[in-house]
């Protein structure tokens, strides 16, 4: 029999949907994929060349468990000059993707029975990793009047004697909401006053629009170094999702715990990937500015098109590459004996009738919404909007 810890864990809804879409496409069906949270743009050439050079130079052996020294040095400098964070290379642990860094951080801090506060909507893996660690997820529902960000009073109310950790995603997946400095200062005051750890997932930091500033949480107060774990990586900023490299930055006690944990799991991440990422951090180009501009244009286009569809309520997100509209007005509607009662039904209808794959809001802990990723070309965005509009016009609302 499988271990009890796995009996309560659920398969990632986004990965499950991706498998269904791949099966439909293998059967010859054309599907517009708005379900995948990865940039469609290629990895920059200088980064690819660095990976190729690593192979050609036989840099293919084991490395130090938490990442080569030069890479951690450049990450340390990136954090200092871009984020106003002071972490030495010894306070950084490189992992096989930001998700592993999240996993490591939770496993290193959460004991069985500890409570972990997770604002909803949330990234699908947060509560499952907490459960694997033996912790108890405590959900705080976001405020519909503030881009689904949690109210500070609700976060305070969620803290108990068992609270060990707060998880924050900024910019947020799935909403694209970006926390202001004032909002982060309030959360910092909570963390310091209650003396709880906070895991801050900042993987989308380069995707912030409308010239709005991005504030890294741990920069708010130097005392946060005792409590904050900052997670980031190269997947979104440099279009390196398949390369698998992320990192965690925190105080030495936590990083040493993560290093110990990782030494008995994956060990080091791919040496080839590390040298490619080294080039990304060593020689920053104008690529991230191009990336941000491209996705901002796509956001503007998709937001405008979806805003015109009756029954869809939508806020323009400030970051990431997702739209998260309220589609609850269609609950109770039907077409050809298929009735829509929840976000899962809604997504199934769009997939079968329109050939458009989106993710139900319930996967992120927030019913009544869907997530659409604008990680496709503008022409495909227009097609997707037309198909969604046509499909929804068919619905009979009682």
Secondary structure, 3 states (H helix, E strand, C coil): CCCHHHCCCCCCHHHHHHHHHHHHHHCCCCCEECCCCCCCCCCCHHHHHHHHHHHHCCCCCCCCCCCCHHHHHHHHHHHHHHHCCCCCHHHEEEECCHHHHHHHHHHHHCCCCCEEEEEECCCCHHHHHHHHCCCEEEEEECECCCCCECCHHHHHHHCCCCEEEEEEECCCCCCCCCCCHHHHHHHHHHHHHHCCEEEEECCCCCCECCCCCCCCHHHCCHHHHHCEEEEEECCCCCCCCCCCCEEEECCHHHHHHHHHHHHCCCCCCCHHHHHHHHHHHHCCCCHHHHHHHHHHHHHHHHHHHHHCCCCCECCCCCECCEECCECHHHCCCEECCEECCCHHHHHHHHHHHHCEECEEHHHHCCCCEEEEECCCCHHHHHHHHHHHHHHHHCCECC
